[in-house]
Amino acid sequence: MKIGVIDYGMGNLFSVEQALKRLDCEVVVSSDSEELAATDALILPGVGAFPDAMKRLAETELDQLIRQQVEARKPLLGICLGMQLLFEESEEVAPTKGFGFFKGKISRFSGKTATGEAYRVPHMGWNTLEFHSLPEWLQGEVMPESKFVYFVHSFYAAGVKREQLVASAEYFDAEVPGVVQSGNVCGMQFHPEKSGEFGVFLLEQWLKGVGK
């Protein structure tokens, strides 16, 4: 199986690449549209600000590749900022349109609950996922008892359609979408490659789904 990791200059590519290789994948880390189009599935990583990422994708015309490949039904997985880019828009820095594969807006944690309790932003550390539905690639699988994953982010997806929400985590009074799925497009807000046993399990199951 050949997995393409989209290199647009704003991703933690090494950790994703190494995790995929440990799962016996052939990995293509590239900014070349032809190379990426020749893979079985694509991963969109991301670290940094939403507007900068969308600008870089447009400048390299990788945004067009992503839309074309999703329309062609190729599996796509967005990780961290890469997941956020798959939503309709973001308020980070300046209002910016995303790909719109998922309904919802990327919003900043307020840092204060409805009752006035202050909390730390970013949301950083280990948190437990609660599952609301199972995509095809998880159906019939026995999940590990511990469902801890590692988050590092100051913005999260708000207003997500319930039918697109697979799993979420609680951070004070905010419901943080952790896994979303719509057709052949999946997103993980946390870093599966840095999330121990359960993160590797989720990445492996997604890859098995690609293989099917």
C-alpha positions as CSV (number, residue, x, y, z in Angstrom):
1,M,0.0,0.0,0.0
2,K,1.3,3.4,-1.0
3,I,0.4,6.4,1.2
4,G,1.1,10.0,0.1
5,V,2.0,12.5,2.8
6,I,1.3,16.0,1.4
7,D,4.3,18.3,1.9
8,Y,3.3,21.9,1.7
9,G,5.9,23.2,4.2
10,M,3.7,23.2,7.3
11,G,3.6,19.7,8.7
12,N,5.4,17.4,11.2
13,L,6.3,15.1,8.3
14,F,9.0,12.9,10.0
15,S,6.8,11.5,12.8
16,V,4.0,10.7,10.4
17,E,6.3,9.1,7.9
18,Q,8.0,6.9,10.5
19,A,4.7,5.8,12.0
20,L,3.5,4.7,8.6
21,K,6.7,2.9,7.8
22,R,6.4,1.0,11.1
23,L,2.9,-0.1,9.9
24,D,4.5,-1.5,6.7
25,C,3.4,1.2,4.3
26,E,5.3,2.5,1.4
27,V,5.4,6.2,2.1
28,V,5.7,9.1,-0.4
29,V,6.4,12.5,1.2
30,S,6.0,14.9,-1.7
31,S,4.7,18.3,-2.9
32,D,4.4,16.9,-6.5
33,S,0.8,16.4,-7.6
34,E,1.6,13.6,-10.0
35,E,3.4,11.6,-7.3
36,L,0.7,12.1,-4.8
37,A,-2.1,11.2,-7.3
38,A,-0.4,7.9,-7.8
39,T,-0.8,6.8,-4.2
40,D,-3.7,4.7,-2.6
41,A,-4.5,7.4,0.0
42,L,-3.4,10.8,1.2
43,I,-2.5,12.3,4.6
44,L,-2.7,16.0,5.2
45,P,-0.6,16.9,8.3
46,G,-0.3,20.4,9.6
47,V,1.3,22.6,12.3
48,G,0.9,26.4,12.4
49,A,-1.8,28.8,11.5
50,F,-4.9,28.1,9.4
51,P,-4.5,31.1,6.9
52,D,-0.9,30.4,6.3
53,A,-1.6,26.7,5.5
54,M,-4.4,27.5,3.1
55,K,-2.2,30.1,1.4
56,R,0.6,27.6,1.0
57,L,-1.7,25.0,-0.4
58,A,-3.1,27.5,-2.9
59,E,0.4,28.7,-3.9
60,T,1.6,25.1,-4.6
61,E,-1.8,24.2,-6.2
62,L,-2.0,21.3,-3.8
63,D,-5.5,22.5,-2.8
64,Q,-6.6,21.6,-6.3
65,L,-5.0,18.2,-6.0
66,I,-6.8,17.5,-2.7
67,R,-10.2,18.5,-4.1
68,Q,-9.7,16.4,-7.2
69,Q,-8.5,13.3,-5.3
70,V,-11.4,13.6,-2.8
71,E,-13.9,13.9,-5.7
72,A,-12.3,10.7,-7.2
73,R,-13.1,8.9,-3.9
74,K,-9.5,8.6,-2.7
75,P,-9.2,8.3,1.1
76,L,-7.9,11.4,2.8
77,L,-6.8,11.8,6.4
78,G,-6.2,15.2,8.0
79,I,-4.2,15.4,11.2
80,C,-4.2,18.3,13.7
81,L,-4.2,21.5,11.6
82,G,-4.7,19.2,8.6
83,M,-8.1,18.2,10.0
84,Q,-9.1,21.8,10.7
85,L,-8.4,22.7,7.1
86,L,-11.1,20.3,6.0
87,F,-13.8,22.4,7.6
88,E,-15.7,25.3,6.1
89,E,-13.8,28.2,7.7
90,S,-11.6,29.4,10.6
91,E,-11.5,32.5,12.7
92,E,-7.8,32.0,13.4
93,V,-5.8,35.3,12.8
94,A,-8.4,36.4,10.1
95,P,-11.6,34.7,8.7
96,T,-10.4,32.2,6.2
97,K,-12.2,29.6,4.1
98,G,-11.3,26.0,4.3
99,F,-12.0,23.0,2.1
100,G,-15.6,22.6,3.4
101,F,-15.6,18.7,3.4
102,F,-17.0,19.0,7.0
103,K,-19.6,21.4,8.3
104,G,-18.4,23.7,11.1
105,K,-16.1,26.6,12.0
106,I,-12.7,26.4,13.6
107,S,-12.9,28.6,16.7
108,R,-10.6,29.5,19.5
109,F,-11.1,28.1,23.0
110,S,-12.5,30.9,25.1
111,G,-10.3,30.1,28.1
112,K,-13.4,30.6,30.4
113,T,-16.4,28.4,31.1
114,A,-20.0,29.5,31.0
115,T,-19.7,29.9,34.8
116,G,-16.6,32.1,34.6
117,E,-14.0,29.4,35.5
118,A,-10.7,30.1,33.7
119,Y,-8.9,27.3,32.0
120,R,-5.6,27.0,30.1
121,V,-5.3,27.5,26.4
122,P,-3.9,25.6,24.5
123,H,-5.6,22.3,25.2
124,M,-2.4,20.3,25.6
125,G,-1.9,16.8,26.9
126,W,-3.7,13.4,27.1
127,N,-7.4,13.2,26.9
128,T,-10.0,10.4,26.5
129,L,-12.0,9.9,23.4
130,E,-15.7,9.2,23.6
131,F,-17.1,7.5,20.6
132,H,-20.5,8.5,19.1
133,S,-20.5,6.4,15.9
134,L,-18.1,4.1,14.1
135,P,-16.9,4.6,10.5
136,E,-16.6,1.5,8.3
137,W,-12.9,1.2,9.1
138,L,-13.7,0.7,12.8
139,Q,-16.7,-1.5,12.6
140,G,-16.2,-5.0,13.9
141,E,-13.0,-4.1,15.6
142,V,-12.4,-4.6,19.3
143,M,-10.9,-1.3,20.6
144,P,-8.4,-1.1,23.4
145,E,-9.9,-0.3,26.8
146,S,-7.7,2.9,27.2
147,K,-8.7,5.5,24.7
148,F,-6.2,8.2,25.6
149,V,-4.8,10.4,22.8
150,Y,-2.5,13.4,22.7
151,F,-3.8,16.9,21.9
152,V,-1.9,20.2,21.3
153,H,-4.2,22.9,19.9
154,S,-5.7,26.3,20.7
155,F,-8.5,26.1,18.1
156,Y,-11.2,23.4,17.7
157,A,-14.1,22.6,15.3
158,A,-17.4,24.0,16.6
159,G,-20.8,23.4,15.1
160,V,-19.9,20.0,13.7
161,K,-22.7,17.9,12.2
162,R,-23.6,15.1,14.5
163,E,-23.6,12.5,11.7
164,Q,-20.0,13.5,10.8
165,L,-18.7,13.3,14.5
166,V,-17.1,9.9,15.3
167,A,-15.4,10.8,18.6
168,S,-14.9,13.7,20.9
169,A,-13.1,14.7,24.1
170,E,-14.2,17.0,26.9
171,Y,-12.1,20.0,27.7
172,F,-13.9,21.9,30.5
173,D,-17.3,22.8,29.0
174,A,-16.1,22.4,25.3
175,E,-16.8,19.3,23.3
176,V,-13.7,18.8,21.2
177,P,-14.2,16.8,18.0
178,G,-11.4,14.3,18.0
179,V,-12.3,12.1,15.0
180,V,-14.6,13.2,12.1
181,Q,-15.6,11.3,9.0
182,S,-17.6,12.2,5.9
183,G,-17.5,9.7,3.0
184,N,-13.8,9.1,2.1
185,V,-12.6,12.0,4.2
186,C,-11.4,11.5,7.8
187,G,-9.9,13.9,10.3
188,M,-8.1,13.5,13.6
189,Q,-7.5,16.5,15.8
190,F,-4.9,14.8,17.9
191,H,-1.6,13.3,16.7
192,P,-2.2,9.5,16.3
193,E,1.5,8.9,15.7
194,K,2.2,10.4,19.1
195,S,-0.7,9.0,21.0
196,G,0.7,5.7,22.2
197,E,-1.1,2.4,21.7
198,F,-4.6,3.8,20.9
199,G,-3.3,6.3,18.4
200,V,-1.4,3.6,16.6
201,F,-4.5,1.4,16.7
202,L,-6.6,4.1,15.0
203,L,-4.0,4.8,12.4
204,E,-3.6,1.1,11.6
205,Q,-7.4,0.6,11.3
206,W,-7.7,3.6,9.0
207,L,-4.9,2.1,6.8
208,K,-6.7,-1.3,6.8
209,G,-9.8,0.5,5.6
210,V,-7.8,2.0,2.8
211,G,-6.6,-1.5,1.9
212,K,-10.2,-2.7,1.6
